[in-house]
Amino acid sequence: MSLGTRPRSVRNISALAKVLLATGALVAAMSILTVGSSAAATPSCFGAAARDPKRPCFNPTRTVSPKLADLDRQPNSPCAPTNQKPEPVCTFGTPAAKAKGHIALIGDSHAVHWRAALDVVTRTKRWQGHSITAPGCFFSAAVDAMYEGAREPCKSWYRSALAWFADHPEVSTVFVSQNADTPIVVGAGETSLDVKIAGFRRAWQTLPKTVKHVIVLRDTPVSSQATFDCVRRVIRAGKQRPGPVCALSRSVAMKKDAAVSAVLRLRSKRYQYIDLTRFFCGPRSCYPVIGGAMVNRDIFGHITLAYSRTLGPYVFRKVRWLMAAW
């Protein structure tokens, strides 16, 4: 046996140890999900767990949480405000004094709704998260192509965000998300997709070298007023599950995400993406209710705090898999 080859028994034990460590980490993420929640608020197979391909389960409930009447009052995931610019910058996850690392979440309101899921990740990994968001503004050099009215405030925010990273070298990983359907103005011979891809590439490549990893969170499906009306009717009747009955065509609900396309074109280990579409949609349809959790809080693709939290262990699963290549 060569010195460079471990005995098979040792290799097997090592592999088993890795499995146990990975399983333990995922269990920790699942336990964090339920902290501060009552058993009634987080029943078995609630939310995204109902679409977990590795641990299949079925939630037969015909009700939804949160209730439709409460959607407009849904808060964002907790985040401690700071006095840093660009406002509002806030922190979440593990407190700085106990943190083993620092990450940033940046983008528009679609980035905000991922914060609850990332909170599970940051607390499991003992990271402090920094939330840098602005409604309607994507973190992209393509802010120059936004429509008048949004363009100038978003350009100012974008420049301030880049400056923030220069002042915070402790942040080594950046999570990016934004509304994939944000409108921009394009010139003759240009396409919106190509302009957005170029804008994302330029923004990410402008980040300081202290940012080792940029991870795109693929955008979530949109909904429709007809879908909400359907859910309301089905719940009132109480005879069917509203998720399957009121499903929206995947071709309508899912928009092409230029940020994911940018990652694919860059072909660099620095840029990666997480696509959790299977936790929202099947091959043909996207579901407004999953595992008893209301998925969308409005027609613009914003997801509820309740559903985002249930996605936390699965974002963690993806992050752990990506980190294996770092």
N, C-alpha and C positions, 0 to 999 in steps of 0.2 A: 504494500500500500504506500503510495507516495505521501510525502509530508504535506502536500497541498490538498489532500482529500480527507475529509472527515469520515469516520466510521458511519455506516448507514444508521445505526441506532442513535448516534449523536445528531445526525441530520434530521431524523424523524422527530426527536425531542425538540430540536430547534424549531422545526416547522410547526409542531404542536404548540410550542410556547408562543409563536407569533399569532397563531389562530386564537389562543386564549387571551392574549393581550388585546388583539383587535376586537374580540367579542366583548371583553370587559370594558373597553373604551366606548363601544356602542351602547352597552347597557348603562354606562355612566351618563351618556348623552340622553338616553331615554328617561333616566331618573331625573335629570335636570329639567326635562320637559314638564314634569309633574310637580316640581317644587312650587309651592304657593298656590296650587290649584286643588280644589276638592275632588274627591273621587267621582262625584256627580258631574263635575265640569269636564273631566277627562276620562270617560268610560273606555272600556276595552275596545280596541279597533276604531278609535275615534280619528277622524281626519285622514291625513296622508297615510296612516298605517293601513288603511283599507285598500291601498294600491301598492303595497310593498311586495315586490315579486319574490323576495327571499323568505318572507314570513307571511304568506297569504292569510287573510282573515276576512270576515264578512260582518258588516254592521247593518242590521235589518231596520233600523229606526226610520220612521216616516216624518220625524220632526227635524228641525235644524237649529244649530247654535253657531253664532248668535241669531236671535230672531230678526226677521226682516225689518221690523219696526225699530230695531236698535242699531241698524247699520250706520246711520248718519252720526250716531254718538260714539262710534268705535274709536278708541284712542290709538295712538301709535305706540310702539314698543318703548318702554322707559329708556331714557337717555339723559345723562347729567349734563346740563349746559356748561359751556366754558366761555371765557371772554375772548376766544381766539377768532380771527377772521380767516376765511369768509363766514359770516354769520349765516345760519346757526351751526357751529361746530359743537358736538356733544360727545360724551363717552359712555360706553356700555361694556358689559362683560365683566372681566376681572379687574378690580381696582389696581391702579398703577403700582402701589407698594407691593402687591403680591404677584404682579403679572410676569410671566416668563417670555413674553413677546408682545408685539404691537401690530395690529392690522388696521386698515382703513376701509370704510364703505363709502363709496362716492357715486353721485349721480342725482337723478331727479326724484320725484315722489315714488317712482317704482323701486328705487334703491331703498327708500324708507321702509316700504312694506316687507323687504327682506330682512330688516334688522332683527325682528323677533326670532327668525330662523338662525341668523348668525350669532345671536345672543347665546343660543345653546352651544354652538361651536366654540365661542370665545371662553365660555365658562368651563367647558370640558377640557380645552387645551390650555387653560389658564393664560389667555391672551386678553389684553385690553383692546377694545374696539373704539375707533374714532369715526363718528358719522359726519360726513361732509356732504350736505345735500341742499339743493335749491329747486323748488317747484318749477317744472317746465324746462330745466336746463340740463343737457347731457354734458358729461365730461369729455369733450371732444373739440378739436380745432374747428369742426364744422359749425360751431356756434356763429361763426362769421356768415354762414349761409341761412341763419334763422330769419324768420319774418320780422319786419319792423315792429317794434313794440317789445318783443321778447329778446331781440338781438343784443342790444346794448347792455341790459342788466345781466344777461347770460355771459356775455364776453367779459364783463367785469368780474363776475363770480369765477369764471374759468381761470382768469389770470391770477386771482387771489388763491384759488385752490392749488395751482402749480407752485406758487410761492410758499404755501403752507407745507407742502412736501419737502421743499428745500430746507425748511426750518425744523423738520421733524425726521431726522435720519434714523430714529429708532423704528420707524414703520417700514417693515420689510415686505409686506404683502398687501395688495390692494384688491378689493372686490368692487367690481364695476357693474352697474345695472341702470337701465333707463327704458323709457317708453320706446319700443321699436318703431312706433308709428309717428314719432315726432316729425312734423312737416318742416321742410326746408325749401329754399329757393335755389333752383339749379339753372345753369346757363345752357346755351345751345350745345348739343352734342354730349351733355352730361346726363347721368342718371342719379337719382336720389341715393340709390344704394352705393354707387361708387364714390360719391362725395362723402357720404357718411363713413364708409370704410377708410378712406384716406384721412378723414378727420380723427377717427379713433386711433389709427396707427401713429399719426403725428403727435397726438396728446400723450399716448403711452410711451413713445420713444423719447419724449421730452422730460419724462419723470426722471428724477435723479437716480444714480446707480445704486443708491441705498435701497431702492425698491427692487427686490429680487424677483418678485412674482406678481403678475397681474392676472386675476381670475374674473372672467365675465360670468355673471349669473344670467342665463338666457331668460329673455322676457317672458312674462306670463300671458295666458290667453285673455282676450277681452270678452265682455259679455254683451247683453242687449236688454233693452227694456222689456221686450217680449219674453225673454228668459226669466226675468224677475217676476213678471206677471204670471207666468206659468208656474213657477215655484210657489207663489202665493195661492194659486188656485188648487194645486195638488195638495199642499199642506192643509188647506181648509177642508178638502174632501176627505183626507185621512185614509185613503185606500191604497195609495201607491207611494213608492219612494220617489221624491222629486228629482234626484240626481239623474237617473236614467231617462225618466219621462221628459225632462226639460233640457236635455243635452243639446248643445249647439255644435254645428258642423265644425270639425277641426280646421277645414280649409278657410273658414270664416274667422274663427276665434284666434288662430295662431298666425301672427305676423312674422315675416322674415326679419331676423335680428342681424343687423349689419355688424354689430360688435362681435358676434360669433363668427361671421364671415371674415372679419379682420383678423381674428386669431388664426383661422385656418390658412389665410394667405401669408401671415408672418412666418409660420413654420419655425417657431423658436420656443425653446423650453421655458422661456420667461413668460410666455403668454398661454393661458389655458382657459377652458370654459367648463361650466357645470350646466347641464341640461336636465332639468327635472320634469320635462313635459309629460312623461309617463305617469307622474303623480297628479296630473290635471286632466289628461286625455287618454282615450283609447286610440286605436288605429283610425277611426273615422269621426269620433265625437269627443267634445270636451264637456266636463260635467260641472254644473253649478253647485252641487252638493256632493261631498265625498265623505263617507264614514260619519254622516250626521253633522258635518261641519259645513257651514256656508263658505264657499270658496271666494267668490268675488264680493267686494263691498260696493261696487258701482259698475257702470258699463265700460269704464276706461281701462280695465285690466288691473285695478288695484285689488289686492287680496286682503282678506280679513286678518286681524291680529290672531284670531283663533287658529286659522288654517296655517298661517306662517309659522306659528310655534310648532305645529305638528310636523312641519317640514324640516325642523332643526336637525333631528337625528340623521336624516337622509342627505342633507347638505354636509353634515359632518362625515358621513360615509364617503361622499365624493371627495371632500377635502383630504381625508386620510389617504384615499387612493391616489390623488394627484401628488401628495407629498412624498409618496414612495419613489417618485422620479426626481425629486429635488436633490 
